[in-house]
Amino acid sequence: MLSELRSREKVIGVKQSRRAIRDGLARQVFLAADADPALTEPLAEQCRSQGVPVEKSCTMRELGQAAGIQVGAAVVTLLKK
């Protein structure tokens, strides 16, 4: 599933992901397992209320690499087409 992050339309980061979820643009959200829960738990709750699937099996480093950036990422959101 991480391989999709490089090729698909996506947003990276908490603010952009929150906006995409709110606007109904999010297809799936990846939350880093080692990210600060104060950042990720509100997003996970927003996903639950909007019916967006959440994946939490990656580290920040793995998410960043999969998304094609040089730093770790706490949140990466795949967008609907």
MODELLER restraints for C-alpha pairs under 7 A, 6 or more apart:
rsr = mdl.restraints
at = mdl.atoms
rsr.add(forms.Gaussian(group=physical.xy_distance, feature=features.Distance(at['CA:2:A'], at['CA:66:A']), mean=5.84, stdev=0.5))
rsr.add(forms.Gaussian(group=physical.xy_distance, feature=features.Distance(at['CA:3:A'], at['CA:66:A']), mean=6.38, stdev=0.5))
rsr.add(forms.Gaussian(group=physical.xy_distance, feature=features.Distance(at['CA:5:A'], at['CA:66:A']), mean=5.77, stdev=0.5))
rsr.add(forms.Gaussian(group=physical.xy_distance, feature=features.Distance(at['CA:5:A'], at['CA:67:A']), mean=5.06, stdev=0.5))
rsr.add(forms.Gaussian(group=physical.xy_distance, feature=features.Distance(at['CA:6:A'], at['CA:66:A']), mean=5.84, stdev=0.5))
rsr.add(forms.Gaussian(group=physical.xy_distance, feature=features.Distance(at['CA:6:A'], at['CA:67:A']), mean=4.97, stdev=0.5))
rsr.add(forms.Gaussian(group=physical.xy_distance, feature=features.Distance(at['CA:6:A'], at['CA:68:A']), mean=6.02, stdev=0.5))
rsr.add(forms.Gaussian(group=physical.xy_distance, feature=features.Distance(at['CA:8:A'], at['CA:78:A']), mean=6.80, stdev=0.5))
rsr.add(forms.Gaussian(group=physical.xy_distance, feature=features.Distance(at['CA:9:A'], at['CA:78:A']), mean=6.08, stdev=0.5))
rsr.add(forms.Gaussian(group=physical.xy_distance, feature=features.Distance(at['CA:9:A'], at['CA:79:A']), mean=5.55, stdev=0.5))
rsr.add(forms.Gaussian(group=physical.xy_distance, feature=features.Distance(at['CA:10:A'], at['CA:76:A']), mean=6.91, stdev=0.5))
rsr.add(forms.Gaussian(group=physical.xy_distance, feature=features.Distance(at['CA:10:A'], at['CA:77:A']), mean=5.45, stdev=0.5))
rsr.add(forms.Gaussian(group=physical.xy_distance, feature=features.Distance(at['CA:10:A'], at['CA:78:A']), mean=4.43, stdev=0.5))
rsr.add(forms.Gaussian(group=physical.xy_distance, feature=features.Distance(at['CA:10:A'], at['CA:79:A']), mean=5.28, stdev=0.5))
rsr.add(forms.Gaussian(group=physical.xy_distance, feature=features.Distance(at['CA:11:A'], at['CA:17:A']), mean=6.17, stdev=0.5))
rsr.add(forms.Gaussian(group=physical.xy_distance, feature=features.Distance(at['CA:11:A'], at['CA:76:A']), mean=5.92, stdev=0.5))
rsr.add(forms.Gaussian(group=physical.xy_distance, feature=features.Distance(at['CA:11:A'], at['CA:77:A']), mean=5.32, stdev=0.5))
rsr.add(forms.Gaussian(group=physical.xy_distance, feature=features.Distance(at['CA:11:A'], at['CA:78:A']), mean=6.71, stdev=0.5))
rsr.add(forms.Gaussian(group=physical.xy_distance, feature=features.Distance(at['CA:12:A'], at['CA:75:A']), mean=6.03, stdev=0.5))
rsr.add(forms.Gaussian(group=physical.xy_distance, feature=features.Distance(at['CA:12:A'], at['CA:76:A']), mean=4.56, stdev=0.5))
rsr.add(forms.Gaussian(group=physical.xy_distance, feature=features.Distance(at['CA:12:A'], at['CA:77:A']), mean=6.38, stdev=0.5))
rsr.add(forms.Gaussian(group=physical.xy_distance, feature=features.Distance(at['CA:13:A'], at['CA:73:A']), mean=6.69, stdev=0.5))
rsr.add(forms.Gaussian(group=physical.xy_distance, feature=features.Distance(at['CA:13:A'], at['CA:74:A']), mean=6.59, stdev=0.5))
rsr.add(forms.Gaussian(group=physical.xy_distance, feature=features.Distance(at['CA:13:A'], at['CA:75:A']), mean=5.13, stdev=0.5))
rsr.add(forms.Gaussian(group=physical.xy_distance, feature=features.Distance(at['CA:13:A'], at['CA:76:A']), mean=6.18, stdev=0.5))
rsr.add(forms.Gaussian(group=physical.xy_distance, feature=features.Distance(at['CA:14:A'], at['CA:75:A']), mean=5.94, stdev=0.5))
rsr.add(forms.Gaussian(group=physical.xy_distance, feature=features.Distance(at['CA:17:A'], at['CA:76:A']), mean=7.00, stdev=0.5))
rsr.add(forms.Gaussian(group=physical.xy_distance, feature=features.Distance(at['CA:17:A'], at['CA:77:A']), mean=5.78, stdev=0.5))
rsr.add(forms.Gaussian(group=physical.xy_distance, feature=features.Distance(at['CA:18:A'], at['CA:43:A']), mean=6.63, stdev=0.5))
rsr.add(forms.Gaussian(group=physical.xy_distance, feature=features.Distance(at['CA:20:A'], at['CA:26:A']), mean=5.41, stdev=0.5))
rsr.add(forms.Gaussian(group=physical.xy_distance, feature=features.Distance(at['CA:21:A'], at['CA:47:A']), mean=6.90, stdev=0.5))
rsr.add(forms.Gaussian(group=physical.xy_distance, feature=features.Distance(at['CA:25:A'], at['CA:79:A']), mean=5.54, stdev=0.5))
rsr.add(forms.Gaussian(group=physical.xy_distance, feature=features.Distance(at['CA:25:A'], at['CA:80:A']), mean=5.58, stdev=0.5))
rsr.add(forms.Gaussian(group=physical.xy_distance, feature=features.Distance(at['CA:26:A'], at['CA:52:A']), mean=6.89, stdev=0.5))
rsr.add(forms.Gaussian(group=physical.xy_distance, feature=features.Distance(at['CA:26:A'], at['CA:77:A']), mean=6.32, stdev=0.5))
rsr.add(forms.Gaussian(group=physical.xy_distance, feature=features.Distance(at['CA:26:A'], at['CA:78:A']), mean=5.94, stdev=0.5))
rsr.add(forms.Gaussian(group=physical.xy_distance, feature=features.Distance(at['CA:26:A'], at['CA:79:A']), mean=4.61, stdev=0.5))
rsr.add(forms.Gaussian(group=physical.xy_distance, feature=features.Distance(at['CA:26:A'], at['CA:80:A']), mean=5.90, stdev=0.5))
rsr.add(forms.Gaussian(group=physical.xy_distance, feature=features.Distance(at['CA:27:A'], at['CA:52:A']), mean=6.36, stdev=0.5))
rsr.add(forms.Gaussian(group=physical.xy_distance, feature=features.Distance(at['CA:27:A'], at['CA:78:A']), mean=5.48, stdev=0.5))
rsr.add(forms.Gaussian(group=physical.xy_distance, feature=features.Distance(at['CA:27:A'], at['CA:79:A']), mean=5.11, stdev=0.5))
rsr.add(forms.Gaussian(group=physical.xy_distance, feature=features.Distance(at['CA:27:A'], at['CA:80:A']), mean=5.13, stdev=0.5))
rsr.add(forms.Gaussian(group=physical.xy_distance, feature=features.Distance(at['CA:28:A'], at['CA:52:A']), mean=5.85, stdev=0.5))
rsr.add(forms.Gaussian(group=physical.xy_distance, feature=features.Distance(at['CA:28:A'], at['CA:53:A']), mean=5.11, stdev=0.5))
rsr.add(forms.Gaussian(group=physical.xy_distance, feature=features.Distance(at['CA:28:A'], at['CA:54:A']), mean=6.03, stdev=0.5))
rsr.add(forms.Gaussian(group=physical.xy_distance, feature=features.Distance(at['CA:28:A'], at['CA:77:A']), mean=5.85, stdev=0.5))
rsr.add(forms.Gaussian(group=physical.xy_distance, feature=features.Distance(at['CA:28:A'], at['CA:78:A']), mean=5.24, stdev=0.5))
rsr.add(forms.Gaussian(group=physical.xy_distance, feature=features.Distance(at['CA:29:A'], at['CA:53:A']), mean=6.32, stdev=0.5))
rsr.add(forms.Gaussian(group=physical.xy_distance, feature=features.Distance(at['CA:29:A'], at['CA:54:A']), mean=4.86, stdev=0.5))
rsr.add(forms.Gaussian(group=physical.xy_distance, feature=features.Distance(at['CA:29:A'], at['CA:55:A']), mean=6.32, stdev=0.5))
rsr.add(forms.Gaussian(group=physical.xy_distance, feature=features.Distance(at['CA:29:A'], at['CA:76:A']), mean=6.01, stdev=0.5))
rsr.add(forms.Gaussian(group=physical.xy_distance, feature=features.Distance(at['CA:29:A'], at['CA:77:A']), mean=4.39, stdev=0.5))
rsr.add(forms.Gaussian(group=physical.xy_distance, feature=features.Distance(at['CA:29:A'], at['CA:78:A']), mean=6.27, stdev=0.5))
rsr.add(forms.Gaussian(group=physical.xy_distance, feature=features.Distance(at['CA:30:A'], at['CA:54:A']), mean=5.81, stdev=0.5))
rsr.add(forms.Gaussian(group=physical.xy_distance, feature=features.Distance(at['CA:30:A'], at['CA:55:A']), mean=4.79, stdev=0.5))
rsr.add(forms.Gaussian(group=physical.xy_distance, feature=features.Distance(at['CA:30:A'], at['CA:56:A']), mean=6.03, stdev=0.5))
rsr.add(forms.Gaussian(group=physical.xy_distance, feature=features.Distance(at['CA:30:A'], at['CA:75:A']), mean=5.68, stdev=0.5))
rsr.add(forms.Gaussian(group=physical.xy_distance, feature=features.Distance(at['CA:30:A'], at['CA:76:A']), mean=5.19, stdev=0.5))
rsr.add(forms.Gaussian(group=physical.xy_distance, feature=features.Distance(at['CA:30:A'], at['CA:77:A']), mean=6.08, stdev=0.5))
rsr.add(forms.Gaussian(group=physical.xy_distance, feature=features.Distance(at['CA:31:A'], at['CA:40:A']), mean=6.57, stdev=0.5))
rsr.add(forms.Gaussian(group=physical.xy_distance, feature=features.Distance(at['CA:31:A'], at['CA:55:A']), mean=6.15, stdev=0.5))
rsr.add(forms.Gaussian(group=physical.xy_distance, feature=features.Distance(at['CA:31:A'], at['CA:56:A']), mean=4.97, stdev=0.5))
rsr.add(forms.Gaussian(group=physical.xy_distance, feature=features.Distance(at['CA:31:A'], at['CA:74:A']), mean=5.85, stdev=0.5))
rsr.add(forms.Gaussian(group=physical.xy_distance, feature=features.Distance(at['CA:31:A'], at['CA:75:A']), mean=4.77, stdev=0.5))
rsr.add(forms.Gaussian(group=physical.xy_distance, feature=features.Distance(at['CA:31:A'], at['CA:76:A']), mean=6.78, stdev=0.5))
rsr.add(forms.Gaussian(group=physical.xy_distance, feature=features.Distance(at['CA:32:A'], at['CA:56:A']), mean=5.75, stdev=0.5))
rsr.add(forms.Gaussian(group=physical.xy_distance, feature=features.Distance(at['CA:32:A'], at['CA:57:A']), mean=6.95, stdev=0.5))
rsr.add(forms.Gaussian(group=physical.xy_distance, feature=features.Distance(at['CA:32:A'], at['CA:58:A']), mean=5.24, stdev=0.5))
rsr.add(forms.Gaussian(group=physical.xy_distance, feature=features.Distance(at['CA:32:A'], at['CA:59:A']), mean=4.82, stdev=0.5))
rsr.add(forms.Gaussian(group=physical.xy_distance, feature=features.Distance(at['CA:32:A'], at['CA:60:A']), mean=5.02, stdev=0.5))
rsr.add(forms.Gaussian(group=physical.xy_distance, feature=features.Distance(at['CA:32:A'], at['CA:63:A']), mean=6.90, stdev=0.5))
rsr.add(forms.Gaussian(group=physical.xy_distance, feature=features.Distance(at['CA:32:A'], at['CA:74:A']), mean=4.98, stdev=0.5))
rsr.add(forms.Gaussian(group=physical.xy_distance, feature=features.Distance(at['CA:32:A'], at['CA:75:A']), mean=6.33, stdev=0.5))
rsr.add(forms.Gaussian(group=physical.xy_distance, feature=features.Distance(at['CA:33:A'], at['CA:56:A']), mean=5.40, stdev=0.5))
rsr.add(forms.Gaussian(group=physical.xy_distance, feature=features.Distance(at['CA:33:A'], at['CA:57:A']), mean=6.01, stdev=0.5))
rsr.add(forms.Gaussian(group=physical.xy_distance, feature=features.Distance(at['CA:33:A'], at['CA:58:A']), mean=5.78, stdev=0.5))
rsr.add(forms.Gaussian(group=physical.xy_distance, feature=features.Distance(at['CA:33:A'], at['CA:59:A']), mean=5.44, stdev=0.5))
rsr.add(forms.Gaussian(group=physical.xy_distance, feature=features.Distance(at['CA:34:A'], at['CA:59:A']), mean=5.59, stdev=0.5))
rsr.add(forms.Gaussian(group=physical.xy_distance, feature=features.Distance(at['CA:34:A'], at['CA:60:A']), mean=6.43, stdev=0.5))
rsr.add(forms.Gaussian(group=physical.xy_distance, feature=features.Distance(at['CA:35:A'], at['CA:60:A']), mean=6.57, stdev=0.5))
rsr.add(forms.Gaussian(group=physical.xy_distance, feature=features.Distance(at['CA:35:A'], at['CA:74:A']), mean=5.45, stdev=0.5))
rsr.add(forms.Gaussian(group=physical.xy_distance, feature=features.Distance(at['CA:47:A'], at['CA:53:A']), mean=6.83, stdev=0.5))
rsr.add(forms.Gaussian(group=physical.xy_distance, feature=features.Distance(at['CA:60:A'], at['CA:72:A']), mean=4.57, stdev=0.5))
rsr.add(forms.Gaussian(group=physical.xy_distance, feature=features.Distance(at['CA:60:A'], at['CA:73:A']), mean=4.84, stdev=0.5))
rsr.add(forms.Gaussian(group=physical.xy_distance, feature=features.Distance(at['CA:60:A'], at['CA:74:A']), mean=5.39, stdev=0.5))
rsr.add(forms.Gaussian(group=physical.xy_distance, feature=features.Distance(at['CA:61:A'], at['CA:71:A']), mean=6.80, stdev=0.5))
rsr.add(forms.Gaussian(group=physical.xy_distance, feature=features.Distance(at['CA:61:A'], at['CA:72:A']), mean=4.31, stdev=0.5))
rsr.add(forms.Gaussian(group=physical.xy_distance, feature=features.Distance(at['CA:61:A'], at['CA:73:A']), mean=6.67, stdev=0.5))
rsr.add(forms.Gaussian(group=physical.xy_distance, feature=features.Distance(at['CA:63:A'], at['CA:72:A']), mean=6.50, stdev=0.5))
rsr.add(forms.Gaussian(group=physical.xy_distance, feature=features.Distance(at['CA:63:A'], at['CA:73:A']), mean=5.70, stdev=0.5))
rsr.add(forms.Gaussian(group=physical.xy_distance, feature=features.Distance(at['CA:64:A'], at['CA:70:A']), mean=6.60, stdev=0.5))
rsr.add(forms.Gaussian(group=physical.xy_distance, feature=features.Distance(at['CA:64:A'], at['CA:71:A']), mean=5.65, stdev=0.5))
rsr.add(forms.Gaussian(group=physical.xy_distance, feature=features.Distance(at['CA:64:A'], at['CA:72:A']), mean=4.39, stdev=0.5))
rsr.add(forms.Gaussian(group=physical.xy_distance, feature=features.Distance(at['CA:64:A'], at['CA:73:A']), mean=4.79, stdev=0.5))
